[in-house]
Structures are given as C-alpha cells and as structure tokens.
Amino acid sequence: MTNKQKKEYLSQYIEIVREMQLHKDNRGRLYTIPAQRLSALPKGSRIINDNLAEEVCNVINLEEDYIKIELEELGKLKMKIFNCIRTLKDSKYRQIMYSRYIYGFRWEEICIKMNYEWTWIHSLHGKALKEIEIVETEEHKIAQ
C-alpha cells in the first residue's frame, strides 16, 4: 500500500465519526416526519389511517435496522484505523497520527502542540506512514 493510500485509509476515521454522528442526530426524524404526516390526514376512515400507520412503522423499523447495521460496520472500521495507529512503536509517530487522523488537527496545530518545525512534523509523518501496517481488505473502504 502506498503512502497516499495509507493517508486516504486513515483519513476515513474523521468521515466515519461525522457519518455516525449524522445518523445518531437524525434518528429522531424517523419518527417525527411520519407522525406529522399521519396527524395531517383527514379524520374518518380509521382503517386507512391504521393501515398507513402500520406501513409507516414498517418503514421506520427497516430504516432503524439499516442504521444499526451501518453504525456497527462504521464502528468496526473506526476501531481498525485507531488500532493501526496504536501499533506504531514511536510515541512521536503516534502523537502525529492521532492528532492528524483521529482528532483532525491541521498541520499548524500539530506543529504548535508538539513544538516542532513544519518540515520536521512532515518528516516524522512520512516515517510514520512507512512504518504503519494496514492490511488491505475490501471492508477498509467506506462507501462514497
């Protein structure tokens, strides 16, 4: 795996966190939108309303199941990325990789936090990329 591919793989962590948060934040919407639509229906035919309510519940359950499976898969990939970085032997390498790929710090922020020059941070980052081992499988790629 090239350094570019390793960076792309590691960069998925922050995207995974964002996607997981999006699912969690919008879970409640699965319930509120259909409930609003049901309450706006004309009153009178209870059978139609009951059938529609049952269908809405079925859709919500399917969406909940999908989100649960999606969150589990994203969580597994997230942990694999975290563990890849954790296996680095050099503490400086781990600090740089965590700062960049787990916490999403910009290069300038990493330089300040670690009190190193820009060029030295990039040099250490390059060495860390060479040392990090990522086992390639299809599950490494997040659906884009």
N, CA, C and O atoms as a MOPAC input file, in Angstrom:
PM7 MOZYME 1SCF
protein

 N      0.85200 1    -1.17100 1     0.00000 1
 C      0.00000 1     0.00000 1     0.00000 1
 C      0.90200 1     1.23900 1     0.00000 1
 O      1.84300 1     1.32600 1     0.78900 1
 N      0.61500 1     2.18000 1    -0.87100 1
 C      1.42200 1     3.40400 1    -0.95900 1
 C      1.08700 1     4.34400 1     0.20500 1
 O      0.07500 1     4.18100 1     0.88600 1
 N      1.96600 1     5.33100 1     0.41300 1
 C      1.69800 1     6.31600 1     1.46500 1
 C      0.40900 1     7.07700 1     1.19200 1
 O     -0.33600 1     7.39400 1     2.11900 1
 N      0.14300 1     7.37100 1    -0.08100 1
 C     -1.08700 1     8.07800 1    -0.43900 1
 C     -2.31100 1     7.24900 1    -0.05800 1
 O     -3.28000 1     7.78100 1     0.48500 1
 N     -2.26900 1     5.96100 1    -0.34000 1
 C     -3.38200 1     5.06800 1     0.00300 1
 C     -3.53700 1     4.95500 1     1.52100 1
 O     -4.65500 1     4.89300 1     2.03100 1
 N     -2.41500 1     4.92800 1     2.23500 1
 C     -2.47600 1     4.87100 1     3.70200 1
 C     -3.13200 1     6.13000 1     4.25300 1
 O     -3.95300 1     6.05300 1     5.16700 1
 N     -2.77500 1     7.29100 1     3.70100 1
 C     -3.38300 1     8.55000 1     4.16400 1
 C     -4.87900 1     8.55400 1     3.89200 1
 O     -5.66200 1     8.99200 1     4.73500 1
 N     -5.28100 1     8.07100 1     2.72500 1
 C     -6.70600 1     8.00300 1     2.39400 1
 C     -7.43900 1     7.07700 1     3.35700 1
 O     -8.53900 1     7.38700 1     3.81600 1
 N     -6.82600 1     5.94600 1     3.65700 1
 C     -7.42600 1     4.98800 1     4.58200 1
 C     -7.57500 1     5.60600 1     5.96700 1
 O     -8.65000 1     5.54100 1     6.56400 1
 N     -6.51200 1     6.19900 1     6.47600 1
 C     -6.53600 1     6.79600 1     7.81300 1
 C     -7.50000 1     7.98300 1     7.88300 1
 O     -8.13000 1     8.21700 1     8.91500 1
 N     -7.61100 1     8.72200 1     6.79200 1
 C     -8.48900 1     9.89900 1     6.76100 1
 C     -9.96500 1     9.53500 1     6.86100 1
 O    -10.80000 1    10.39400 1     7.14500 1
 N    -10.28500 1     8.28100 1     6.63400 1
 C    -11.67500 1     7.83700 1     6.73800 1
 C    -12.20200 1     7.96100 1     8.16200 1
 O    -13.41000 1     8.08900 1     8.36500 1
 N    -11.31300 1     7.92400 1     9.14700 1
 C    -11.73400 1     7.93200 1    10.55300 1
 C    -12.64600 1     9.12500 1    10.84400 1
 O    -13.73600 1     8.96500 1    11.39300 1
 N    -12.19000 1    10.31300 1    10.47000 1
 C    -12.97600 1    11.51700 1    10.76300 1
 C    -14.29500 1    11.48800 1     9.99700 1
 O    -15.32700 1    11.89800 1    10.52700 1
 N    -14.27000 1    11.01000 1     8.76300 1
 C    -15.50200 1    10.90500 1     7.98100 1
 C    -16.46700 1     9.91200 1     8.62300 1
 O    -17.67900 1    10.12700 1     8.61800 1
 N    -15.93200 1     8.83400 1     9.17000 1
 C    -16.76400 1     7.83500 1     9.84400 1
 C    -17.43100 1     8.45800 1    11.06100 1
 O    -18.62800 1     8.27800 1    11.28300 1
 N    -16.64700 1     9.19600 1    11.85100 1
 C    -17.19400 1     9.84500 1    13.04600 1
 C    -18.31800 1    10.79800 1    12.65300 1
 O    -19.36300 1    10.83100 1    13.30300 1
 N    -18.10500 1    11.57300 1    11.59200 1
 C    -19.13700 1    12.51300 1    11.13800 1
 C    -20.38700 1    11.78200 1    10.67600 1
 O    -21.50400 1    12.18800 1    10.99500 1
 N    -20.19700 1    10.70300 1     9.92200 1
 C    -21.34800 1     9.95400 1     9.41100 1
 C    -22.12500 1     9.29600 1    10.54500 1
 O    -23.35600 1     9.28700 1    10.54000 1
 N    -21.39300 1     8.73900 1    11.52700 1
 C    -22.05500 1     8.12200 1    12.67400 1
 C    -22.85600 1     9.16800 1    13.44700 1
 O    -23.97500 1     8.89900 1    13.88400 1
 N    -22.28700 1    10.34500 1    13.61100 1
 C    -22.97500 1    11.41500 1    14.33100 1
 C    -24.22000 1    11.87100 1    13.57400 1
 O    -25.25600 1    12.15300 1    14.17700 1
 N    -24.11000 1    11.93900 1    12.25100 1
 C    -25.25900 1    12.31400 1    11.43000 1
 C    -26.41300 1    11.33700 1    11.63800 1
 O    -27.56000 1    11.74600 1    11.81600 1
 N    -26.09700 1    10.03500 1    11.61500 1
 C    -27.13900 1     9.02600 1    11.84400 1
 C    -27.75300 1     9.18600 1    13.23100 1
 O    -28.97300 1     9.13600 1    13.38500 1
 N    -26.90900 1     9.37600 1    14.23200 1
 C    -27.41300 1     9.49700 1    15.60700 1
 C    -28.24800 1    10.76000 1    15.78100 1
 O    -29.29700 1    10.73200 1    16.42500 1
 N    -27.78600 1    11.86300 1    15.20800 1
 C    -28.50300 1    13.13000 1    15.33900 1
 C    -29.86300 1    13.10400 1    14.66300 1
 O    -30.79300 1    13.76700 1    15.12100 1
 N    -29.99100 1    12.35400 1    13.59300 1
 C    -31.22300 1    12.38100 1    12.80600 1
 C    -32.13000 1    11.18700 1    13.05000 1
 O    -33.13800 1    11.02500 1    12.36400 1
 N    -31.78700 1    10.36200 1    14.00700 1
 C    -32.63200 1     9.20800 1    14.32100 1
 C    -34.04700 1     9.62800 1    14.68200 1
 O    -35.01000 1     8.99000 1    14.25700 1
 N    -34.18000 1    10.67200 1    15.44500 1
 C    -35.49300 1    11.14900 1    15.86400 1
 C    -36.36700 1    11.58400 1    14.70900 1
 O    -37.59300 1    11.53100 1    14.79800 1
 N    -35.74200 1    12.01600 1    13.62300 1
 C    -36.50200 1    12.45100 1    12.45000 1
 C    -37.28600 1    11.30200 1    11.84200 1
 O    -38.31100 1    11.53100 1    11.20000 1
 N    -36.82600 1    10.07100 1    12.03000 1
 C    -37.55500 1     8.91800 1    11.50800 1
 C    -38.96200 1     8.86400 1    12.08500 1
 O    -39.88700 1     8.37000 1    11.44000 1
 N    -39.11600 1     9.36800 1    13.28600 1
 C    -40.40700 1     9.30700 1    13.95500 1
 C    -41.23800 1    10.56900 1    13.76000 1
 O    -42.45700 1    10.48700 1    13.60500 1
 N    -40.60400 1    11.71900 1    13.76500 1
 C    -41.36800 1    12.96300 1    13.74200 1
 C    -42.00800 1    13.25200 1    12.39600 1
 O    -43.15800 1    13.69000 1    12.35500 1
 N    -41.31900 1    13.02700 1    11.31200 1
 C    -41.87700 1    13.35200 1     9.99100 1
 C    -43.10700 1    12.49100 1     9.68100 1
 O    -44.14300 1    13.04300 1     9.31100 1
 N    -43.03400 1    11.14400 1     9.82000 1
 C    -44.24700 1    10.36100 1     9.55400 1
 C    -45.38700 1    10.69600 1    10.51800 1
 O    -46.55200 1    10.68700 1    10.11900 1
 N    -45.07000 1    10.99000 1    11.76800 1
 C    -46.11900 1    11.32300 1    12.73300 1
 C    -46.83100 1    12.60400 1    12.32600 1
 O    -48.05100 1    12.71000 1    12.46000 1
 N    -46.07600 1    13.57600 1    11.83000 1
 C    -46.68500 1    14.82500 1    11.37300 1
 C    -47.60200 1    14.56500 1    10.18300 1
 O    -48.69000 1    15.13300 1    10.09200 1
 N    -47.15800 1    13.70800 1     9.27600 1
 C    -47.97400 1    13.40800 1     8.09600 1
 C    -49.24400 1    12.66100 1     8.48200 1
 O    -50.31700 1    12.92400 1     7.93900 1
 N    -49.11600 1    11.72100 1     9.43000 1
 C    -50.29400 1    10.97200 1     9.86300 1
 C    -51.31300 1    11.88000 1    10.53300 1
 O    -52.51500 1    11.75300 1    10.29700 1
 N    -50.83900 1    12.78700 1    11.35900 1
 C    -51.77000 1    13.65800 1    12.06800 1
 C    -52.44600 1    14.65100 1    11.12400 1
 O    -53.49700 1    15.20200 1    11.45200 1
 N    -51.84600 1    14.88200 1     9.95300 1
 C    -52.43000 1    15.82000 1     8.99400 1
 C    -53.48600 1    15.16400 1     8.10000 1
 O    -54.18200 1    15.85300 1     7.35400 1
 N    -53.60500 1    13.83000 1     8.17600 1
 C    -54.58800 1    13.13200 1     7.34600 1
 C    -56.01100 1    13.46000 1     7.79700 1
 O    -56.26100 1    13.70700 1     8.97700 1
 N    -56.92400 1    13.45700 1     6.85000 1
 C    -58.31400 1    13.70900 1     7.22400 1
 C    -58.83300 1    12.59300 1     8.13400 1
 O    -58.50100 1    11.42000 1     7.96200 1
 N    -59.63700 1    12.98300 1     9.08200 1
 C    -60.20300 1    12.01100 1    10.02800 1
 C    -61.39700 1    11.32700 1     9.37100 1
 O    -62.03000 1    11.89100 1     8.47900 1
 N    -61.69100 1    10.14700 1     9.80200 1
 C    -62.88700 1     9.49100 1     9.27600 1
 C    -62.66200 1     8.01100 1     9.04900 1
 O    -63.28200 1     7.17900 1     9.71000 1
 N    -61.79500 1     7.68100 1     8.13600 1
 C    -61.59500 1     6.27100 1     7.83000 1
 C    -60.46300 1     5.71800 1     8.69900 1
 O    -59.28500 1     5.84700 1     8.36300 1
 N    -60.82600 1     5.12500 1     9.78000 1
 C    -59.84900 1     4.58200 1    10.72700 1
 C    -59.03300 1     3.45800 1    10.09000 1
 O    -57.84300 1     3.33000 1    10.37900 1
 N    -59.64200 1     2.64700 1     9.23700 1
 C    -58.94300 1     1.52300 1     8.59800 1
 C    -57.79200 1     2.03600 1     7.75000 1
 O    -56.68000 1     1.51400 1     7.83500 1
 N    -58.04700 1     3.06000 1     6.92700 1
 C    -56.98800 1     3.61900 1     6.08000 1
 C    -55.87800 1     4.19000 1     6.94800 1
 O    -54.69900 1     3.94900 1     6.68700 1
 N    -56.24500 1     4.94500 1     7.97900 1
 C    -55.24900 1     5.52800 1     8.87100 1
 C    -54.44100 1     4.45200 1     9.58000 1
 O    -53.22800 1     4.59100 1     9.73700 1
 N    -55.10900 1     3.36400 1    10.01700 1
 C    -54.40800 1     2.27400 1    10.69800 1
 C    -53.45100 1     1.56000 1     9.75100 1
 O    -52.33000 1     1.22700 1    10.13600 1
 N    -53.88900 1     1.32200 1     8.50800 1
 C    -53.01600 1     0.66800 1     7.52800 1
 C    -51.81000 1     1.53700 1     7.21200 1
 O    -50.68400 1     1.04800 1     7.12400 1
 N    -52.05400 1     2.81700 1     7.04400 1
 C    -50.96800 1     3.74500 1     6.76300 1
 C    -50.00000 1     3.81500 1     7.93800 1
 O    -48.78400 1     3.83400 1     7.74700 1
 N    -50.53500 1     3.85300 1     9.13400 1
 C    -49.69200 1     3.89500 1    10.33800 1
 C    -48.83300 1     2.63700 1    10.42000 1
 O    -47.65900 1     2.70800 1    10.78000 1
 N    -49.41200 1     1.49300 1    10.08700 1
 C    -48.65300 1     0.23400 1    10.10900 1
 C    -47.53100 1     0.25600 1     9.07000 1
 O    -46.41300 1    -0.17700 1     9.35200 1
 N    -47.82700 1     0.75700 1     7.87800 1
 C    -46.80400 1     0.85700 1     6.83200 1
 C    -45.67500 1     1.79800 1     7.25100 1
 O    -44.49700 1     1.51000 1     7.03500 1
 N    -46.05100 1     2.91700 1     7.85100 1
 C    -45.05200 1     3.87900 1     8.32100 1
 C    -44.16600 1     3.22300 1     9.37000 1
 O    -42.94800 1     3.40200 1     9.35000 1
 N    -44.75800 1     2.47200 1    10.28000 1
 C    -43.97500 1     1.77200 1    11.31000 1
 C    -43.02000 1     0.75800 1    10.68500 1
 O    -41.88400 1     0.61200 1    11.13600 1
 N    -43.48000 1     0.06100 1     9.64900 1
 C    -42.61300 1    -0.89700 1     8.95900 1
 C    -41.41500 1    -0.20200 1     8.32600 1
 O    -40.28800 1    -0.68900 1     8.41700 1
 N    -41.66100 1     0.93400 1     7.68500 1
 C    -40.57300 1     1.69400 1     7.06300 1
 C    -39.59100 1     2.17800 1     8.12500 1
 O    -38.37800 1     2.08300 1     7.94200 1
 N    -40.11200 1     2.69300 1     9.22500 1
 C    -39.25200 1     3.17000 1    10.31100 1
 C    -38.39300 1     2.02300 1    10.85100 1
 O    -37.19900 1     2.20300 1    11.09100 1
 N    -38.99000 1     0.85800 1    11.03900 1
 C    -38.24100 1    -0.29700 1    11.54700 1
 C    -37.13300 1    -0.70800 1    10.58600 1
 O    -36.02200 1    -1.02400 1    11.01300 1
 N    -37.43400 1    -0.70500 1     9.28600 1
 C    -36.40700 1    -1.04100 1     8.29200 1
 C    -35.26100 1    -0.03500 1     8.32300 1
 O    -34.09000 1    -0.41200 1     8.26500 1
 N    -35.61100 1     1.25200 1     8.41600 1
 C    -34.58900 1     2.28800 1     8.47000 1
 C    -33.76200 1     2.17100 1     9.74400 1
 O    -32.54500 1     2.35500 1     9.70800 1
 N    -34.39500 1     1.87300 1    10.85300 1
 C    -33.67700 1     1.67700 1    12.12500 1
 C    -32.69600 1     0.51800 1    12.00300 1
 O    -31.55000 1     0.62200 1    12.44100 1
 N    -33.14200 1    -0.58900 1    11.40900 1
 C    -32.27600 1    -1.75700 1    11.23400 1
 C    -31.08300 1    -1.41200 1    10.35000 1
 O    -29.94800 1    -1.78800 1    10.64400 1
 N    -31.35300 1    -0.69200 1     9.26600 1
 C    -30.27600 1    -0.29200 1     8.36000 1
 C    -29.25600 1     0.58700 1     9.08700 1
 O    -28.04900 1     0.37700 1     8.96100 1
 N    -29.73800 1     1.56100 1     9.84100 1
 C    -28.85100 1     2.47200 1    10.55700 1
 C    -28.02600 1     1.70000 1    11.58800 1
 O    -26.83500 1     1.96500 1    11.75500 1
 N    -28.64700 1     0.76200 1    12.26800 1
 C    -27.93100 1    -0.03900 1    13.26900 1
 C    -26.79400 1    -0.82700 1    12.61900 1
 O    -25.67400 1    -0.84500 1    13.12900 1
 N    -27.08300 1    -1.47300 1    11.49900 1
 C    -26.05900 1    -2.24300 1    10.78000 1
 C    -24.95800 1    -1.31800 1    10.28000 1
 O    -23.77300 1    -1.63400 1    10.39600 1
 N    -25.34700 1    -0.18600 1     9.73000 1
 C    -24.38700 1     0.79400 1     9.21200 1
 C    -23.47900 1     1.29600 1    10.33200 1
 O    -22.26500 1     1.38900 1    10.15100 1
 N    -24.05900 1     1.61900 1    11.48700 1
 C    -23.26400 1     2.09600 1    12.61600 1
 C    -22.29900 1     1.03000 1    13.11700 1
 O    -21.17300 1     1.34700 1    13.49900 1
 N    -22.72500 1    -0.22600 1    13.11900 1
 C    -21.83800 1    -1.32300 1    13.53900 1
 C    -20.64800 1    -1.45300 1    12.59500 1
 O    -19.51000 1    -1.59600 1    13.04100 1
 N    -20.91300 1    -1.40300 1    11.28400 1
 C    -19.83600 1    -1.52200 1    10.30000 1
 C    -18.87400 1    -0.34300 1    10.38900 1
 O    -17.65700 1    -0.52100 1    10.33900 1
 N    -19.42300 1     0.85600 1    10.52100 1
 C    -18.57800 1     2.03300 1    10.65200 1
 C    -17.74500 1     1.96300 1    11.92800 1
 O    -16.57300 1     2.34100 1    11.93600 1
 N    -18.35100 1     1.48200 1    12.99600 1
 C    -17.63400 1     1.34900 1    14.26200 1
 C    -16.47300 1     0.38200 1    14.16400 1
 O    -15.41000 1     0.63200 1    14.73300 1
 N    -16.65800 1    -0.71500 1    13.45300 1
 C    -15.57200 1    -1.69200 1    13.26500 1
 C    -14.41100 1    -1.07700 1    12.49000 1
 O    -13.25000 1    -1.23500 1    12.86800 1
 N    -14.72800 1    -0.38000 1    11.41100 1
 C    -13.68100 1     0.25100 1    10.60600 1
 C    -12.96400 1     1.33000 1    11.40800 1
 O    -11.74200 1     1.46200 1    11.33600 1
 N    -13.72800 1     2.09200 1    12.16400 1
 C    -13.15500 1     3.13300 1    13.01000 1
 C    -12.13000 1     2.53400 1    13.97700 1
 O    -11.04200 1     3.08500 1    14.14200 1
 N    -12.46700 1     1.42000 1    14.60900 1
 C    -11.55200 1     0.77400 1    15.55800 1
 C    -10.31800 1     0.21600 1    14.85400 1
 O     -9.22200 1     0.25600 1    15.41100 1
 N    -10.48200 1    -0.30600 1    13.63300 1
 C     -9.32300 1    -0.81900 1    12.89000 1
 C     -8.33400 1     0.30300 1    12.59800 1
 O     -7.12300 1     0.12200 1    12.71900 1
 N     -8.85800 1     1.45700 1    12.21500 1
 C     -7.98700 1     2.60000 1    11.92900 1
 C     -7.27800 1     3.03700 1    13.21000 1
 O     -6.06900 1     3.26900 1    13.20600 1
 N     -8.02100 1     3.14800 1    14.29200 1
 C     -7.45000 1     3.55200 1    15.57500 1
 C     -6.34500 1     2.57700 1    15.99000 1
 O     -5.27800 1     2.99600 1    16.43800 1
 N     -6.60600 1     1.28400 1    15.84000 1
 C     -5.62900 1     0.26600 1    16.22700 1
 C     -4.39200 1     0.25900 1    15.33500 1
 O     -3.30100 1    -0.06600 1    15.80200 1
 N     -4.54300 1     0.61000 1    14.06600 1
 C     -3.37200 1     0.72500 1    13.17500 1
 C     -2.39500 1     1.75100 1    13.72800 1
 O     -1.18700 1     1.51800 1    13.77200 1
 N     -2.92500 1     2.87000 1    14.14000 1
 C     -2.07800 1     3.93600 1    14.67300 1
 C     -1.48700 1     3.51500 1    16.01400 1
 O     -0.32500 1     3.79700 1    16.30400 1
 N     -2.27900 1     2.85200 1    16.81100 1
 C     -1.84100 1     2.42000 1    18.14400 1
 C     -0.64500 1     1.48100 1    18.08900 1
 O      0.14000 1     1.42700 1    19.03600 1
 N     -0.49400 1     0.74200 1    16.99800 1
 C      0.59900 1    -0.22900 1    16.89100 1
 C      1.95500 1     0.41200 1    16.58200 1
 O      2.98700 1    -0.25300 1    16.66500 1
 N      1.95600 1     1.69200 1    16.22900 1
 C      3.23200 1     2.36200 1    15.96200 1
 C      4.07400 1     2.36300 1    17.23700 1
 O      3.57600 1     2.65800 1    18.32400 1
 N      5.35700 1     2.02800 1    17.08700 1
 C      6.22900 1     1.91500 1    18.25500 1
 C      6.68500 1     3.27100 1    18.78400 1
 O      6.83500 1     3.44800 1    19.99300 1
 N      6.90400 1     4.21400 1    17.89900 1
 C      7.41800 1     5.52400 1    18.30500 1
 C      6.27600 1     6.43000 1    18.77800 1
 O      5.30000 1     6.64700 1    18.06100 1
 N      6.42100 1     6.94700 1    19.99100 1
 C      5.40100 1     7.81200 1    20.58500 1
 C      5.15300 1     9.06800 1    19.74400 1
 O      4.01100 1     9.51000 1    19.62200 1
 N      6.19800 1     9.63800 1    19.17200 1
 C      6.03400 1    10.84400 1    18.33900 1
 C      5.18300 1    10.53000 1    17.11400 1
 O      4.32600 1    11.32200 1    16.72000 1
 N      5.42600 1     9.38100 1    16.52500 1
 C      4.64200 1     8.96900 1    15.36300 1
 C      3.16600 1     8.85900 1    15.74300 1
 O      2.29000 1     9.35400 1    15.03400 1
 N      2.90700 1     8.20000 1    16.87300 1
 C      1.51500 1     8.03400 1    17.31500 1
 C      0.85600 1     9.38400 1    17.57000 1
 O     -0.29000 1     9.60200 1    17.17700 1
 N      1.57800 1    10.29400 1    18.22900 1
 C      1.01400 1    11.61500 1    18.52100 1
 C      0.63100 1    12.34900 1    17.24100 1
 O     -0.44400 1    12.94100 1    17.15100 1
 N      1.51400 1    12.30300 1    16.26300 1
 C      1.24400 1    12.97700 1    14.98300 1
 C      0.05200 1    12.33100 1    14.28600 1
 O     -0.84300 1    13.02800 1    13.80900 1
 N      0.03900 1    11.02200 1    14.22800 1
 C     -1.03000 1    10.31400 1    13.51200 1
 C     -2.38100 1    10.47700 1    14.21200 1
 O     -3.39800 1    10.69000 1    13.55100 1
 N     -2.39900 1    10.37800 1    15.54300 1
 C     -3.64600 1    10.61700 1    16.27000 1
 C     -4.12600 1    12.04600 1    16.04500 1
 O     -5.30000 1    12.28300 1    15.76100 1
 N     -3.19900 1    12.99400 1    16.17700 1
 C     -3.57000 1    14.40000 1    16.02900 1
 C     -4.16200 1    14.67100 1    14.65300 1
 O     -5.16400 1    15.37500 1    14.52700 1
 N     -3.54200 1    14.11300 1    13.63300 1
 C     -3.97000 1    14.37900 1    12.25900 1
 C     -5.22000 1    13.58800 1    11.87200 1
 O     -6.18400 1    14.15700 1    11.36000 1
 N     -5.20100 1    12.27800 1    12.11700 1
 C     -6.23200 1    11.40900 1    11.55600 1
 C     -7.37800 1    11.07000 1    12.51400 1
 O     -8.47700 1    10.74300 1    12.06700 1
 N     -7.13600 1    11.14500 1    13.80000 1
 C     -8.19800 1    10.84000 1    14.76200 1
 C     -8.87700 1    12.12300 1    15.23300 1
 O    -10.10400 1    12.21300 1    15.26700 1
 N     -8.06000 1    13.11200 1    15.59500 1
 C     -8.61400 1    14.35700 1    16.13600 1
 C     -8.79300 1    15.44800 1    15.08900 1
 O     -9.42400 1    16.46800 1    15.36800 1
 N     -8.25100 1    15.25700 1    13.89300 1
 C     -8.48600 1    16.18300 1    12.78700 1
 C     -7.76400 1    17.51200 1    12.88600 1
 O     -8.21300 1    18.49600 1    12.29800 1
 N     -6.65300 1    17.56800 1    13.61400 1
 C     -5.90300 1    18.81300 1    13.72100 1
 C     -5.22000 1    19.16100 1    12.40100 1
 O     -4.79600 1    18.28100 1    11.65300 1
 N     -5.12400 1    20.45200 1    12.13500 1
 C     -4.38200 1    20.92400 1    10.97200 1
 C     -2.89100 1    20.80300 1    11.28900 1
 O     -2.49100 1    20.70000 1    12.44900 1
 N     -2.07900 1    20.81900 1    10.22700 1
 C     -0.62800 1    20.67200 1    10.41100 1
 C     -0.07400 1    21.75800 1    11.33500 1
 O      0.79900 1    21.49100 1    12.16100 1
 N     -0.58300 1    22.97600 1    11.19200 1
 C     -0.09200 1    24.07400 1    12.02400 1
 C     -0.34500 1    23.79300 1    13.50600 1
 O      0.50200 1    24.06300 1    14.35700 1
 N     -1.51600 1    23.25000 1    13.79100 1
 C     -1.86500 1    22.94000 1    15.17600 1
 C     -0.96100 1    21.84700 1    15.74800 1
 O     -0.56200 1    21.89700 1    16.91200 1
 N     -0.65000 1    20.87300 1    14.91700 1
 C      0.22800 1    19.78400 1    15.36800 1
 C      1.62600 1    20.32900 1    15.65600 1
 O      2.25100 1    19.95300 1    16.64700 1
 N      2.11100 1    21.21100 1    14.79000 1
 C      3.43300 1    21.82000 1    14.99900 1
 C      3.47200 1    22.55300 1    16.34100 1
 O      4.43400 1    22.42200 1    17.09800 1
 N      2.44100 1    23.31100 1    16.62500 1
 C      2.38500 1    24.07900 1    17.87100 1
 C      2.29200 1    23.14600 1    19.07600 1
 O      3.01200 1    23.32200 1    20.05900 1
 N      1.40200 1    22.15000 1    18.99600 1
 C      1.20900 1    21.22400 1    20.11600 1
 C      2.49700 1    20.46900 1    20.45400 1
 O      2.82400 1    20.26800 1    21.62400 1
 N      3.21600 1    20.05900 1    19.41600 1
 C      4.40900 1    19.24200 1    19.63800 1
 C      5.69000 1    20.07900 1    19.69900 1
 O      6.76900 1    19.57300 1    20.00900 1
 N      5.54200 1    21.36700 1    19.39600 1
 C      6.68500 1    22.28600 1    19.42400 1
 C      7.79700 1    21.85600 1    18.45200 1
 O      8.98200 1    21.84000 1    18.78700 1
 N      7.35700 1    21.51000 1    17.23200 1
 C      8.28800 1    21.12100 1    16.16800 1
 C      8.05600 1    22.00600 1    14.95300 1
 O      6.97900 1    22.57200 1    14.76300 1
 N      9.10100 1    22.10700 1    14.13500 1
 C      9.00700 1    22.83100 1    12.86300 1
 C      8.09600 1    22.05400 1    11.91000 1
 O      7.93900 1    20.83800 1    12.01600 1
 N      7.50400 1    22.80100 1    10.97600 1
 C      6.63500 1    22.22800 1     9.94100 1
 C      7.34000 1    21.08900 1     9.19000 1
 O      6.77500 1    20.01100 1     9.00500 1
 N      8.55700 1    21.34200 1     8.76900 1
 C      9.28500 1    20.33100 1     7.97900 1
 C      9.56900 1    19.08300 1     8.80500 1
 O      9.53800 1    17.97100 1     8.27800 1
 N      9.84600 1    19.25900 1    10.10100 1
 C     10.15300 1    18.10600 1    10.93900 1
 C      8.88700 1    17.27100 1    11.17500 1
 O      8.94900 1    16.04200 1    11.17900 1
 N      7.75100 1    17.92900 1    11.37000 1
 C      6.48200 1    17.20600 1    11.53500 1
 C      6.19600 1    16.37100 1    10.29300 1
 O      5.79500 1    15.21200 1    10.39700 1
 N      6.40400 1    16.96200 1     9.11800 1
 C      6.15000 1    16.22900 1     7.87100 1
 C      7.14500 1    15.09800 1     7.67100 1
 O      6.79700 1    14.05200 1     7.12400 1
 N      8.34900 1    15.29600 1     8.10200 1
 C      9.35000 1    14.23700 1     8.02300 1
 C      8.95200 1    13.05900 1     8.91800 1
 O      9.00500 1    11.90300 1     8.49800 1
 N      8.55100 1    13.36900 1    10.16000 1
 C      8.10200 1    12.32200 1    11.08000 1
 C      6.82900 1    11.64300 1    10.56600 1
 O      6.66900 1    10.43000 1    10.69900 1
 N      5.93500 1    12.42700 1     9.98400 1
 C      4.69400 1    11.87400 1     9.42600 1
 C      5.01300 1    10.87900 1     8.31400 1
 O      4.41200 1     9.80700 1     8.24300 1
 N      5.95800 1    11.23600 1     7.44800 1
 C      6.36300 1    10.33600 1     6.36800 1
 C      6.94700 1     9.03500 1     6.90400 1
 O      6.67300 1     7.95800 1     6.37500 1
 N      7.75100 1     9.14200 1     7.95400 1
 C      8.33900 1     7.94200 1     8.57400 1
 C      7.24900 1     7.07900 1     9.21400 1
 O      7.28400 1     5.85100 1     9.13600 1
 N      6.29000 1     7.74000 1     9.84100 1
 C      5.17900 1     7.00800 1    10.46300 1
 C      4.36100 1     6.26700 1     9.40100 1
 O      3.95000 1     5.12600 1     9.61000 1
 N      4.13200 1     6.92100 1     8.27100 1
 C      3.38200 1     6.26800 1     7.18500 1
 C      4.12300 1     5.03800 1     6.67300 1
 O      3.50000 1     4.02200 1     6.36400 1
 N      5.44100 1     5.12500 1     6.58100 1
 C      6.21700 1     3.96400 1     6.12700 1
 C      6.13100 1     2.81900 1     7.12500 1
 O      6.08900 1     1.65100 1     6.74100 1
 N      6.10500 1     3.16300 1     8.40900 1
 C      6.09800 1     2.13900 1     9.45400 1
 C      4.72200 1     1.51300 1     9.67600 1
 O      4.62300 1     0.33600 1    10.02200 1
 N      3.67000 1     2.28800 1     9.48000 1
 C      2.32500 1     1.79000 1     9.79300 1
 C      1.95300 1     0.65600 1     8.84600 1
 O      2.22500 1     0.70500 1     7.64700 1
 N      1.32300 1    -0.36700 1     9.42200 1
 C      0.91200 1    -1.51300 1     8.62000 1
 C     -0.60100 1    -1.55600 1     8.53500 1
 O     -1.30200 1    -1.58800 1     9.54600 1
 N     -1.08300 1    -1.55500 1     7.30700 1
 C     -2.52400 1    -1.62800 1     7.05600 1
 C     -2.76000 1    -2.84000 1     6.17000 1
 O     -2.24400 1    -2.92700 1     5.05600 1
 N     -3.54500 1    -3.76500 1     6.68300 1
 C     -3.87600 1    -4.95900 1     5.91700 1
 C     -5.01900 1    -4.59300 1     4.99000 1
 O     -6.08500 1    -4.16800 1     5.43500 1
 N     -4.78600 1    -4.76200 1     3.69400 1
 C     -5.80400 1    -4.37500 1     2.71700 1
 C     -6.91900 1    -5.40900 1     2.62700 1
 O     -6.67400 1    -6.59800 1     2.41900 1
 N     -8.14400 1    -4.93000 1     2.78800 1
 C     -9.33900 1    -5.73800 1     2.53600 1
 C    -10.38400 1    -4.81800 1     1.95000 1
 O    -10.23100 1    -3.59800 1     2.00600 1
 N    -11.42600 1    -5.36400 1     1.39700 1
 C    -12.49400 1    -4.55400 1     0.81000 1
 C    -13.23400 1    -3.75900 1     1.86700 1
 O    -13.73400 1    -2.67000 1     1.58700 1
 N    -13.31000 1    -4.29300 1     3.08800 1
 C    -14.07300 1    -3.58700 1     4.11400 1
 C    -13.39500 1    -2.32600 1     4.59000 1
 O    -13.99100 1    -1.57300 1     5.36000 1
 N    -12.15300 1    -2.06100 1     4.15800 1
 C    -11.44900 1    -0.85200 1     4.54600 1
 C    -12.05700 1     0.38900 1     3.91500 1
 O    -11.88800 1     1.49300 1     4.43200 1
 N    -12.74200 1     0.22500 1     2.83600 1
 C    -13.25800 1     1.38900 1     2.12000 1
 C    -14.67700 1     1.69600 1     2.52300 1
 O    -15.55200 1     0.83000 1     2.51100 1
 N    -14.88500 1     2.93200 1     2.87700 1
 C    -16.21700 1     3.42200 1     3.21900 1
 C    -16.94900 1     3.71600 1     1.91200 1
 O    -16.33300 1     4.18300 1     0.95400 1
 N    -18.23200 1     3.45400 1     1.86200 1
 C    -19.00000 1     3.73500 1     0.64800 1
 C    -19.00100 1     5.23900 1     0.38700 1
 O    -19.32700 1     6.03800 1     1.26500 1
 N    -18.63500 1     5.60100 1    -0.82600 1
 C    -18.54500 1     7.04400 1    -1.15000 1
 C    -19.58000 1     7.42900 1    -2.15900 1
 O    -19.65800 1     8.59300 1    -2.55100 1

